[in-house]
């Protein structure tokens, strides 16, 4: 790409935003402006049906070191994270039998960090600074979100400043945390609001010694050093226009990925060299919201970058294997949404447009130590997505609501890979066009009880596997699915309890499966057919002002159909889909009174197979961890003592069959956090 072309590619999204801004101001009638009713940010898919969403909230007393995506996701039935320990590189985020593959496929669940759409699992935040709530929009949300996942969309929303009418507010908080394994962290949070501006800012530093020790070198394997900054400023320019600028940056300087040989000691290794994992991410989003006489228009322009340089490990197989990977990515996104002013209380609709341009580059250098290299390759992947989507809802009676939506999407991908050992290359391009409808019906039995049925088609694009020389095996096909969900939700008249029960059935075609099929080939293949069925229950109960109990239970039976190993041709029909836990269960109790507080939590995960043969060596059995915290708080300070994995449960969070290594779960950790805060409202 020439310098002129690079300049055009950089300026194009900004020009789109400015053109929308100028045209909107020209269109708006200053004598008849429509007041933006609230300064609280609406979800990216506004308007959304409440029956589509499951809520997750980290309690404000949660210590900073345990504010992670894994802990947040554990409170939603069937939502599951398999962490690889190298930032989020190689991690799996799955729901109802659908997940990303470790390295090559598009995500099954996409994530929005406020206004910022993240491109994939390896760009996910490893910890949530500030205060975040999570909303999982279940099933295909292709008719409501720009970057829409096949299994759903997880929206992580930061704590917004209190911007009440005619009042200024200010909240500042400083937190200091110390724990075992040499853990130390400090965090500063600031929320402020005036009549025209509000600001959210968070910054954190953290460090800890590794859980795994190399007995040969007498050193920790997976030390961590993190630095995170997040900021958001909103300007209420007029009664009918507001703007938000969001920025974030993360820096991880860790040791080697925490990998240990299978069936060996969980927290000790013996090898002659250790590696490192250096990750940097950046993101910025500019959003404009305009209230016009005909409706609400939003335009969001965002840019993200990711750099993994290096991801360096030595593994004792035998023979010893050195593996060094680097990967960079930059993404431009443009999202436009229009929600017209309702002309009738019985009918409403919205329309959106999405454009994304993502470029990913990676290098792989793997060698048998002191013998010969087995891979020295470079790949480039360029992906461009355009989509037009919309949804309409009609309420024919006071009991029924009918919803229909449609997404038209085209994805273009170009791939180029070079093997520098043989000078052989693989190149290709593909276009994926999809038409994704969605239908839903909701019936209100009473003011407190509703039932709904949702039927949707879902898809995610195909692609190429970057770690194989087989030109016929590198491409993999798009994945498609038909999804049915039945749900009933109810709550008590005094809101002391609420209950949601769901059943789902997914029929999946060309399921994308990734693993190492031999020493040289790590790739994605398609299972012609698969199915996933299951149930979910989510319950909250407030028996009194001091107590809160929650339960989130999910079960999934995801099985392969018509699938044979591409190398051995062995049939795996009826085997479980990899990466999918048989069940998830989260039970928690929280007590708070007169400044004292305490929380106890049990998190259980069913059996997970990490490859399709169901070899017991590559399976993690069901396990349960217990977490607890307690403390005391006033208006200006808080002290919290905590313990995670209190029972010191031994388990793996991720198994990599190709190298017979795994990432162990955290051992028992405990610590103490002090917080000082200032609140002011005038």
Wavefront OBJ file of the C-alpha trace (Angstrom):
o trace
v 0.000 0.000 0.000
v 1.365 3.390 -1.007
v 1.621 6.277 1.527
v -1.268 7.996 -0.253
v -3.436 4.881 0.030
v -2.557 4.532 3.724
v -3.570 8.157 4.293
v -6.900 7.570 2.567
v -7.535 4.415 4.605
v -6.807 6.333 7.820
v -8.949 9.369 7.012
v -11.936 7.555 5.473
v -13.719 6.611 8.748
v -13.200 10.117 10.150
v -14.632 11.668 6.994
v -17.676 9.390 7.241
v -18.310 10.538 10.805
v -17.871 14.227 9.921
v -20.178 13.944 6.908
v -22.894 12.399 9.077
v -22.380 15.094 11.698
v -22.617 17.967 9.223
v -25.614 16.526 7.386
v -27.431 15.927 10.678
v -26.890 19.478 11.876
v -28.148 20.743 8.536
v -31.203 18.497 8.763
v -32.107 19.279 12.369
v -34.604 22.078 12.916
v -33.298 24.311 15.718
v -36.834 25.565 16.391
v -38.136 22.040 16.915
v -35.277 20.088 18.419
v -36.016 16.815 20.142
v -34.527 16.751 23.622
v -32.198 13.868 24.395
v -34.064 12.619 27.412
v -31.282 11.054 29.442
v -27.587 11.391 30.042
v -27.318 7.736 30.953
v -25.830 5.880 28.011
v -28.177 3.562 26.132
v -26.962 0.090 25.074
v -25.532 -0.108 21.549
v -28.601 -2.005 20.313
v -31.238 0.435 21.575
v -34.091 -0.387 21.450
v -33.669 -3.984 22.649
v -36.123 -6.422 24.137
v -35.413 -7.263 27.760
v -36.083 -10.939 27.104
v -32.968 -11.080 24.893
v -30.542 -10.213 27.682
v -28.878 -11.711 30.741
v -27.335 -9.293 33.213
v -24.080 -9.676 35.133
v -22.746 -7.271 37.733
v -19.534 -7.321 39.718
v -20.355 -6.130 43.212
v -18.696 -2.779 44.096
v -16.873 -4.528 46.938
v -15.138 -6.926 44.495
v -11.346 -6.457 44.865
v -9.501 -5.052 41.862
v -7.392 -8.196 41.342
v -10.516 -10.346 40.885
v -12.406 -8.009 38.532
v -11.860 -10.209 35.513
v -13.914 -11.259 32.530
v -13.807 -14.848 33.818
v -15.417 -13.863 37.127
v -18.016 -11.672 35.439
v -18.983 -14.328 32.890
v -19.355 -16.986 35.596
v -22.524 -15.246 36.817
v -24.365 -15.927 33.501
v -25.658 -19.447 32.858
v -23.728 -21.352 30.148
v -21.315 -18.461 29.459
v -17.787 -19.816 29.844
v -14.192 -18.609 29.500
v -11.237 -20.984 29.038
v -8.227 -18.814 29.812
v -4.860 -19.521 28.196
v -2.944 -17.249 30.552
v -1.159 -15.280 27.800
v -3.281 -12.170 28.079
v -6.332 -13.363 26.170
v -4.300 -14.828 23.280
v -5.534 -18.380 22.760
v -8.421 -17.983 25.215
v -11.896 -19.325 24.466
v -15.175 -17.503 25.056
v -18.174 -19.741 24.488
v -21.910 -19.952 24.975
v -24.367 -22.796 24.292
v -21.914 -24.926 22.337
v -20.506 -22.094 20.199
v -17.090 -20.549 20.831
v -14.158 -19.020 19.041
v -11.346 -21.351 18.068
v -8.072 -20.531 19.861
v -6.357 -18.652 17.026
v -7.905 -18.518 13.575
v -11.701 -18.146 13.448
v -13.897 -15.124 14.023
v -15.440 -15.001 17.513
v -18.779 -16.650 18.237
v -19.429 -14.038 20.942
v -18.431 -10.478 20.158
v -17.662 -7.969 22.894
v -18.384 -4.256 23.126
v -16.408 -2.265 25.691
v -18.792 0.684 25.992
v -18.719 2.171 22.458
v -15.673 0.158 21.383
v -16.336 -3.094 19.446
v -13.504 -5.600 19.966
v -12.415 -7.758 17.049
v -11.866 -11.134 18.711
v -11.026 -13.171 21.777
v -7.324 -12.260 21.774
v -8.226 -8.550 22.169
v -10.400 -9.069 25.270
v -9.486 -7.182 28.457
v -7.709 -9.393 30.981
v -9.048 -7.318 33.843
v -11.824 -4.754 34.185
v -10.591 -1.526 35.719
v -13.197 0.770 37.163
v -16.655 -0.675 37.698
v -18.173 -2.740 34.901
v -21.508 -4.421 34.362
v -22.047 -7.044 31.685
v -25.088 -7.652 29.504
v -25.152 -10.759 27.336
v -27.541 -10.363 24.409
v -28.262 -14.014 23.679
v -28.605 -15.762 20.335
v -27.700 -14.140 17.044
v -27.955 -10.358 17.444
v -27.248 -9.714 13.766
v -30.335 -7.510 13.453
v -29.366 -5.140 16.294
v -25.560 -4.860 16.489
v -22.938 -3.796 13.971
v -20.330 -6.330 15.084
v -22.671 -9.204 15.799
v -21.659 -12.603 17.153
v -23.172 -15.901 16.084
v -23.852 -16.893 19.707
v -24.491 -13.416 21.097
v -23.013 -10.058 22.025
v -21.495 -9.246 25.423
v -21.697 -5.533 26.282
v -19.347 -4.395 29.056
v -20.599 -1.060 30.377
v -18.463 1.126 32.608
v -19.824 2.982 35.611
v -21.277 6.244 34.296
v -21.041 9.530 36.202
v -24.151 10.687 37.993
v -25.311 13.500 35.741
v -28.540 14.599 37.369
v -30.373 17.702 36.281
v -28.851 20.991 37.522
v -26.325 19.206 39.719
v -22.592 18.663 39.508
v -21.125 15.445 40.867
v -17.643 14.221 41.675
v -16.466 10.792 42.766
v -12.857 9.715 43.222
v -11.520 6.423 44.552
v -8.035 5.101 45.270
v -7.526 1.373 45.839
v -4.474 -0.521 47.033
v -4.356 -4.319 47.040
v -1.757 -6.775 48.381
v -1.894 -10.568 48.367
v 0.071 -13.784 48.317
v 2.306 -14.703 45.364
v 3.780 -11.214 45.646
v 0.608 -9.622 44.284
v 0.365 -5.832 44.453
v -1.972 -3.499 42.599
v -3.081 0.111 42.734
v -6.022 1.727 40.962
v -7.438 5.224 40.648
v -11.001 5.912 39.492
v -12.607 9.267 38.774
v -16.176 10.099 37.766
v -17.284 13.707 37.357
v -20.279 15.421 35.773
v -21.464 18.959 35.074
v -24.377 20.317 33.096
v -22.488 19.988 29.804
v -19.728 17.412 30.422
v -19.152 14.161 32.234
v -15.936 12.213 32.571
v -14.919 8.697 33.548
v -11.231 7.921 34.071
v -9.485 4.836 35.465
v -5.827 3.855 35.713
v -4.270 0.765 37.291
v -0.887 -0.859 37.855
v -0.427 -4.462 38.938
v 2.264 -7.057 39.466
v 2.527 -10.563 40.861
v 4.903 -13.502 40.938
v 4.087 -16.498 38.789
v 2.089 -19.402 40.157
v 4.404 -21.859 38.359
v 8.059 -22.315 39.301
v 10.879 -23.604 37.121
v 12.841 -25.803 39.536
v 15.825 -26.062 37.170
v 16.294 -22.287 36.861
v 14.828 -21.500 40.296
v 12.560 -18.814 38.836
v 8.883 -18.102 38.338
v 7.466 -18.888 34.908
v 4.441 -16.627 34.574
v 5.189 -13.359 36.358
v 2.811 -10.542 35.439
v 3.195 -6.778 35.138
v 0.178 -4.836 33.914
v -0.698 -1.205 33.246
v -4.175 -0.072 32.149
v -5.739 3.299 31.354
v -9.340 3.950 30.365
v -11.072 7.300 29.789
v -14.385 8.562 28.461
v -15.567 12.143 28.013
v -19.083 13.130 26.942
v -20.125 16.582 25.794
v -23.767 17.608 25.713
v -23.314 20.204 22.971
v -27.002 21.063 22.640
v -30.329 19.654 23.739
v -30.297 17.569 20.557
v -26.634 16.611 20.119
v -24.074 14.909 22.317
v -20.614 13.487 21.674
v -18.520 10.886 23.459
v -14.790 10.258 23.104
v -13.501 6.995 24.559
v -9.884 5.818 24.767
v -8.114 2.896 26.391
v -4.627 1.440 26.510
v -3.275 -1.728 28.112
v 0.273 -2.977 28.538
v 1.127 -6.506 29.706
v 4.718 -7.569 30.300
v 4.372 -11.151 31.458
v 6.564 -14.176 31.659
v 6.005 -17.269 29.557
v 2.509 -18.631 29.056
v 1.714 -20.763 32.134
v 1.949 -24.177 30.444
v 2.796 -27.410 32.258
v 3.061 -30.979 30.906
v -0.180 -32.936 31.182
v -0.426 -35.342 34.126
v 2.645 -33.752 35.698
v 2.915 -31.408 38.696
v 0.452 -28.560 38.418
v 2.733 -25.700 39.475
v 6.312 -26.826 38.752
v 8.260 -27.390 35.526
v 11.882 -28.175 34.671
v 13.304 -26.665 31.487
v 16.424 -24.834 30.459
v 14.831 -21.619 29.228
v 11.795 -19.477 29.921
v 9.963 -17.143 27.591
v 7.875 -13.979 27.690
v 4.528 -12.585 26.603
v 4.350 -8.890 25.701
v 0.940 -7.507 24.743
v -0.108 -3.929 23.921
v -3.619 -2.849 22.979
v -5.003 0.558 22.104
v -8.512 1.718 21.304
v -10.375 4.945 20.576
v -14.021 5.597 19.713
v -15.814 8.803 18.740
v -19.592 8.723 19.013
v -22.182 11.333 18.076
v -25.835 11.125 19.073
v -28.281 13.448 17.344
v -31.972 13.948 18.097
v -33.783 15.181 14.991
v -37.458 15.824 14.316
v -37.690 12.432 12.600
v -35.712 10.323 15.059
v -32.454 9.527 16.808
v -29.257 9.077 14.800
v -25.954 7.777 16.182
v -22.602 7.531 14.458
v -19.674 5.693 16.047
v -16.198 5.617 14.539
v -13.641 3.402 16.277
v -10.062 2.236 15.828
v -8.219 -0.527 17.695
v -4.689 -1.888 17.543
v -3.207 -5.044 19.026
v 0.410 -6.122 19.271
v 1.731 -9.446 20.572
v 5.520 -9.279 20.379
v 6.657 -11.773 21.430
v 4.713 -14.816 22.552
v 7.726 -16.981 23.404
v 7.754 -20.439 25.019
v 9.978 -23.483 25.421
v 8.063 -26.740 25.819
v 9.504 -30.100 26.900
v 7.615 -32.644 24.802
v 10.219 -34.357 24.289
v 12.118 -33.265 22.263
v 12.248 -29.666 23.540
v 10.412 -27.253 21.263
v 10.965 -23.503 21.025
v 7.966 -21.520 19.796
v 7.970 -17.785 19.130
v 4.899 -16.067 17.680
v 4.202 -12.422 16.928
v 0.909 -10.941 15.826
v -0.364 -7.438 15.093
v -3.779 -6.164 14.161
v -5.395 -2.853 13.362
v -9.126 -2.343 12.834
v -11.303 0.547 11.653
v -15.041 0.383 12.339
v -17.955 2.618 11.388
v -21.417 2.105 12.827
v -24.522 4.157 11.968
v -27.922 3.684 13.610
v -31.254 5.360 13.131
v -34.290 4.989 15.402
v -37.256 7.015 14.128
v -39.570 8.955 16.377
v -42.481 6.580 17.054
v -45.654 7.515 15.207
v -47.595 4.856 17.065
v -47.150 3.159 20.433
v -47.852 -0.144 18.713
v -45.014 -0.048 16.170
v -41.341 0.878 16.254
v -38.291 0.046 14.166
v -34.606 0.817 13.780
v -32.023 0.578 11.035
v -28.240 0.243 11.122
v -25.203 0.147 8.879
v -21.854 -1.452 9.724
v -18.467 -1.266 8.058
v -15.250 -2.841 9.342
v -11.742 -3.047 7.922
v -9.359 -5.355 9.814
v -5.756 -6.224 8.939
v -3.919 -8.968 10.843
v -0.275 -9.999 10.408
v 1.539 -12.823 12.158
v 4.900 -14.604 12.245
v 5.645 -18.104 13.530
v 9.109 -19.413 14.365
v 9.146 -22.938 15.817
v 12.164 -25.215 16.103
v 13.366 -28.426 17.742
v 16.011 -27.121 20.123
v 19.580 -27.488 18.768
v 18.351 -29.556 15.801
v 16.309 -27.854 13.074
v 13.391 -25.472 12.522
v 9.978 -26.956 11.831
v 8.232 -23.720 10.887
v 9.257 -20.237 9.799
v 6.262 -18.497 8.280
v 4.496 -15.168 7.849
v 0.833 -14.499 7.128
v -1.344 -11.498 6.254
v -5.127 -11.484 6.534
v -7.298 -8.591 5.365
v -11.004 -8.678 6.216
v -13.682 -6.176 5.183
v -17.303 -6.432 6.326
v -20.327 -4.408 5.233
v -23.774 -4.966 6.673
v -27.228 -3.418 6.596
v -29.485 -4.516 9.426
v -32.734 -3.586 11.089
v -35.540 -4.711 13.329
v -39.212 -3.844 13.802
v -41.613 -4.604 16.655
v -45.399 -4.619 16.549
v -47.771 -4.843 19.518
v -51.186 -5.955 18.168
v -52.714 -6.391 21.649
v -51.740 -5.571 25.208
v -50.474 -9.136 25.669
v -48.560 -9.807 22.437
v -45.464 -8.313 20.879
v -44.107 -9.553 17.545
v -40.581 -8.745 16.367
v -38.901 -9.315 13.036
v -35.452 -8.394 11.806
v -33.069 -8.922 8.927
v -29.339 -8.538 8.267
v -27.691 -8.433 4.844
v -23.926 -8.870 5.123
v -20.942 -9.269 2.844
v -17.463 -10.203 4.116
v -14.403 -10.106 1.863
v -11.195 -11.771 3.030
v -7.740 -11.884 1.446
v -5.053 -14.237 2.778
v -1.370 -14.605 1.996
v 1.046 -16.968 3.752
v 4.707 -17.663 3.041
v 6.752 -20.585 4.368
v 10.286 -19.166 4.487
v 11.816 -22.639 4.850
v 10.498 -23.861 1.499
v 9.519 -20.506 -0.111
v 6.106 -22.058 -0.738
v 3.084 -19.849 -0.347
v -0.665 -20.044 0.105
v -2.849 -17.208 -1.127
v -6.543 -16.840 -1.582
v -9.560 -14.596 -1.437
v -13.176 -15.281 -0.642
v -16.495 -13.480 -0.390
v -19.111 -14.546 2.114
v -22.666 -13.244 1.600
v -25.346 -14.001 4.175
v -29.000 -13.146 4.724
v -29.919 -13.531 8.401
v -33.581 -13.183 9.472
v -34.880 -13.204 13.042
v -38.414 -13.665 14.398
v -39.617 -13.384 17.991
v -42.943 -13.447 19.791
v -43.513 -12.372 23.388
v -46.670 -12.982 25.402
v -47.344 -11.167 28.675
v -49.302 -13.409 31.030
v -49.429 -10.559 33.529
v -47.486 -7.419 34.429
v -44.861 -9.628 36.054
v -44.677 -12.740 33.848
v -43.801 -13.060 30.164
v -42.937 -15.899 27.819
v -41.106 -15.587 24.525
v -39.996 -17.652 21.565
v -37.124 -16.591 19.307
v -36.062 -18.150 16.010
v -32.988 -16.844 14.191
v -30.421 -17.769 11.580
v -26.777 -17.147 12.464
v -23.441 -17.245 10.690
v -19.767 -16.427 11.028
v -17.324 -16.165 8.122
v -14.833 -18.762 7.031
v -11.130 -18.113 6.734
v -7.694 -19.690 6.595
v -5.447 -21.528 9.038
v -2.058 -19.836 9.192
v -0.041 -22.738 10.656
v -0.218 -25.354 7.899
v 1.542 -25.869 4.549
v -1.353 -27.869 3.075
v -3.023 -25.535 0.590
v -6.099 -27.781 0.459
v -6.483 -27.784 4.258
v -5.750 -24.117 4.995
v -9.199 -22.750 3.973
v -12.214 -23.431 6.175
v -15.850 -22.750 5.337
v -18.306 -20.356 6.994
v -20.314 -21.674 9.922
v -24.111 -21.442 9.840
v -26.815 -22.210 12.359
v -30.525 -22.135 13.111
v -31.369 -21.142 16.693
v -34.523 -21.613 18.747
v -34.968 -20.263 22.289
v -37.999 -20.548 24.578
v -38.027 -18.433 27.727
v -40.268 -17.529 30.630
v -39.351 -14.827 33.107
v -41.216 -13.610 36.152
v -40.693 -11.561 39.289
v -42.574 -10.911 42.509
v -44.783 -7.886 43.003
v -42.385 -6.425 45.566
v -39.338 -7.316 43.392
v -37.858 -9.475 46.143
v -37.221 -12.277 43.679
v -36.967 -12.819 39.935
v -36.695 -16.004 37.896
v -35.857 -16.760 34.257
v -35.972 -20.244 32.730
v -34.887 -21.018 29.187
v -34.576 -23.938 26.788
v -32.672 -23.782 23.509
v -31.924 -25.924 20.461
v -29.266 -25.054 17.868
v -28.700 -26.856 14.557
v -25.182 -26.035 13.296
v -23.713 -26.581 9.842
v -19.956 -26.563 9.107
v -18.963 -26.128 12.761
v -15.422 -24.725 12.941
v -13.026 -26.880 15.009
v -9.379 -26.031 15.591
v -6.554 -28.187 16.923
v -3.122 -29.602 16.156
v -3.585 -32.676 13.971
v 0.146 -33.446 13.896
v 3.464 -31.798 14.743
v 3.412 -29.522 11.690
v -0.268 -28.774 11.116
v -2.389 -26.611 13.392
v -5.593 -25.765 11.587
v -9.359 -25.344 11.516
v -11.623 -27.944 9.914
v -15.397 -28.026 9.518
v -17.702 -30.603 11.066
v -20.548 -30.929 8.533
v -23.234 -30.971 11.208
v -23.574 -30.479 14.954
v -26.372 -29.780 17.373
v -26.610 -28.127 20.761
v -29.531 -28.358 23.185
v -29.794 -27.252 26.779
v -31.500 -25.416 29.618
v -30.796 -22.387 31.808
v -32.078 -20.999 35.074
v -31.248 -17.616 36.590
v -32.639 -16.650 39.997
v -32.226 -13.671 42.321
v -33.771 -13.453 45.793
v -33.737 -10.580 48.297
v -35.387 -11.958 51.447
v -34.577 -8.747 53.296
v -32.673 -5.502 52.985
v -29.425 -7.166 54.117
v -29.385 -10.367 52.059
v -29.108 -11.167 48.360
v -28.924 -14.670 46.867
v -28.309 -15.499 43.205
v -28.134 -18.672 41.145
v -27.154 -19.148 37.498
v -27.396 -22.746 36.280
v -26.876 -23.966 32.724
v -26.561 -27.332 30.962
v -25.469 -27.907 27.361
v -25.370 -31.092 25.300
v -23.414 -30.250 22.140
v -22.610 -33.190 19.847
v -20.906 -33.701 16.488
v -22.672 -35.308 13.547
v -21.277 -36.593 10.232
v -17.715 -35.738 11.242
v -14.497 -37.629 10.461
v -10.927 -36.771 11.432
v -9.415 -35.227 8.248
v -6.166 -37.198 8.659
v -7.171 -40.587 10.132
v -10.757 -40.500 8.760
v -11.967 -41.908 12.067
v -15.619 -41.126 12.760
v -16.435 -38.983 15.776
v -20.206 -38.930 15.272
v -21.961 -38.454 18.581
v -18.880 -37.127 20.402
v -19.051 -33.889 22.349
v -18.124 -30.617 20.668
v -14.719 -29.402 21.954
v -14.439 -26.507 24.432
v -18.052 -26.861 25.685
v -18.632 -27.562 29.407
v -21.425 -30.005 30.191
v -22.798 -27.518 32.731
v -22.054 -24.292 34.576
v -23.328 -23.376 38.029
v -22.843 -20.210 40.042
v -24.351 -19.840 43.526
v -23.692 -16.772 45.645
v -24.866 -15.137 48.874
v -24.203 -11.516 49.834
v -24.821 -9.873 53.223
v -24.566 -6.161 53.955
v -25.612 -4.243 57.054
v -24.380 -1.257 59.064
v -21.198 -1.047 56.993
v -20.313 -4.729 57.285
v -20.463 -6.917 54.175
v -19.636 -10.501 53.206
v -19.963 -12.586 50.035
v -19.577 -16.318 49.449
v -19.610 -17.831 45.955
v -19.453 -21.332 44.497
v -18.468 -21.675 40.810
v -18.813 -25.097 39.177
v -17.891 -26.168 35.639
v -18.764 -29.489 34.066
v -16.524 -31.740 32.019
v -14.831 -30.104 29.015
v -13.212 -31.978 26.115
v -10.467 -30.065 24.336
v -10.445 -32.222 21.209
v -13.108 -34.218 19.442
v -11.832 -37.766 20.107
v -12.817 -37.422 23.792
v -9.432 -38.815 24.815
v -9.449 -38.619 28.655
v -5.918 -37.186 28.548
v -7.294 -34.074 26.853
v -10.391 -33.637 29.030
v -10.899 -31.619 32.180
v -13.356 -33.141 34.623
v -16.014 -31.273 36.541
v -14.653 -29.047 39.280
v -15.818 -26.445 41.805
v -14.066 -23.429 43.271
v -15.200 -21.437 46.296
v -14.556 -17.703 46.614
v -15.222 -15.434 49.575
v -14.694 -11.856 50.718
v -15.699 -9.772 53.731
v -15.042 -6.302 55.063
v -16.299 -3.016 56.392
v -17.029 0.279 54.637
v -18.038 3.846 55.397
v -18.814 6.762 53.128
v -15.090 7.466 52.719
v -13.167 4.197 53.033
v -13.439 0.426 52.714
v -11.350 -2.553 53.797
v -11.823 -5.971 52.176
v -10.271 -9.335 52.841
v -10.710 -11.978 50.150
v -9.829 -15.529 49.128
v -10.325 -17.158 45.710
v -10.257 -20.928 45.151
v -10.444 -21.257 48.912
v -10.463 -25.071 48.713
v -7.327 -25.051 46.495
v -9.079 -27.046 43.750
v -6.652 -28.486 41.139
v -7.804 -28.174 37.515
v -6.808 -26.977 34.045
v -8.353 -23.921 32.396
v -7.035 -24.820 28.925
v -5.518 -27.974 27.392
v -3.486 -27.858 24.157
v -3.521 -31.439 22.817
v -0.939 -30.846 20.060
v 1.856 -30.217 22.560
v 0.396 -32.213 25.502
v 0.547 -29.166 27.769
v -2.093 -27.278 29.738
v -2.691 -24.062 31.656
v -3.511 -24.766 35.317
v -6.220 -22.871 37.149
v -5.268 -20.408 39.839
v -4.177 -21.885 43.178
v -5.572 -20.564 46.444
v -5.053 -16.794 46.515
v -5.863 -14.365 49.285
v -5.294 -10.697 49.915
v -6.343 -7.428 51.489
v -7.623 -4.308 49.739
v -7.909 -0.775 51.098
v -10.022 1.847 49.358
v -10.409 5.572 50.009
v -13.110 7.563 48.254
v -14.538 11.056 47.956
v -18.091 11.881 46.897
v -19.385 15.362 46.281
v -22.603 16.599 44.720
v -23.640 20.239 44.412
l 1 2 3 4 5 6 7 8 9 10 11 12 13 14 15 16 17 18 19 20 21 22 23 24 25 26 27 28 29 30 31 32 33 34 35 36 37 38 39 40 41 42 43 44 45 46 47 48 49 50 51 52 53 54 55 56 57 58 59 60 61 62 63 64 65 66 67 68 69 70 71 72 73 74 75 76 77 78 79 80 81 82 83 84 85 86 87 88 89 90 91 92 93 94 95 96 97 98 99 100 101 102 103 104 105 106 107 108 109 110 111 112 113 114 115 116 117 118 119 120 121 122 123 124 125 126 127 128 129 130 131 132 133 134 135 136 137 138 139 140 141 142 143 144 145 146 147 148 149 150 151 152 153 154 155 156 157 158 159 160 161 162 163 164 165 166 167 168 169 170 171 172 173 174 175 176 177 178 179 180 181 182 183 184 185 186 187 188 189 190 191 192 193 194 195 196 197 198 199 200 201 202 203 204 205 206 207 208 209 210 211 212 213 214 215 216 217 218 219 220 221 222 223 224 225 226 227 228 229 230 231 232 233 234 235 236 237 238 239 240 241 242 243 244 245 246 247 248 249 250 251 252 253 254 255 256 257 258 259 260 261 262 263 264 265 266 267 268 269 270 271 272 273 274 275 276 277 278 279 280 281 282 283 284 285 286 287 288 289 290 291 292 293 294 295 296 297 298 299 300 301 302 303 304 305 306 307 308 309 310 311 312 313 314 315 316 317 318 319 320 321 322 323 324 325 326 327 328 329 330 331 332 333 334 335 336 337 338 339 340 341 342 343 344 345 346 347 348 349 350 351 352 353 354 355 356 357 358 359 360 361 362 363 364 365 366 367 368 369 370 371 372 373 374 375 376 377 378 379 380 381 382 383 384 385 386 387 388 389 390 391 392 393 394 395 396 397 398 399 400 401 402 403 404 405 406 407 408 409 410 411 412 413 414 415 416 417 418 419 420 421 422 423 424 425 426 427 428 429 430 431 432 433 434 435 436 437 438 439 440 441 442 443 444 445 446 447 448 449 450 451 452 453 454 455 456 457 458 459 460 461 462 463 464 465 466 467 468 469 470 471 472 473 474 475 476 477 478 479 480 481 482 483 484 485 486 487 488 489 490 491 492 493 494 495 496 497 498 499 500 501 502 503 504 505 506 507 508 509 510 511 512 513 514 515 516 517 518 519 520 521 522 523 524 525 526 527 528 529 530 531 532 533 534 535 536 537 538 539 540 541 542 543 544 545 546 547 548 549 550 551 552 553 554 555 556 557 558 559 560 561 562 563 564 565 566 567 568 569 570 571 572 573 574 575 576 577 578 579 580 581 582 583 584 585 586 587 588 589 590 591 592 593 594 595 596 597 598 599 600 601 602 603 604 605 606 607 608 609 610 611 612 613 614 615 616 617 618 619 620 621 622 623 624 625 626 627 628 629 630 631 632 633 634 635 636 637 638 639 640 641 642 643 644 645 646 647 648 649 650 651 652 653 654 655 656 657 658 659 660 661 662 663 664 665 666 667 668 669 670 671 672 673 674 675 676 677 678 679 680 681 682
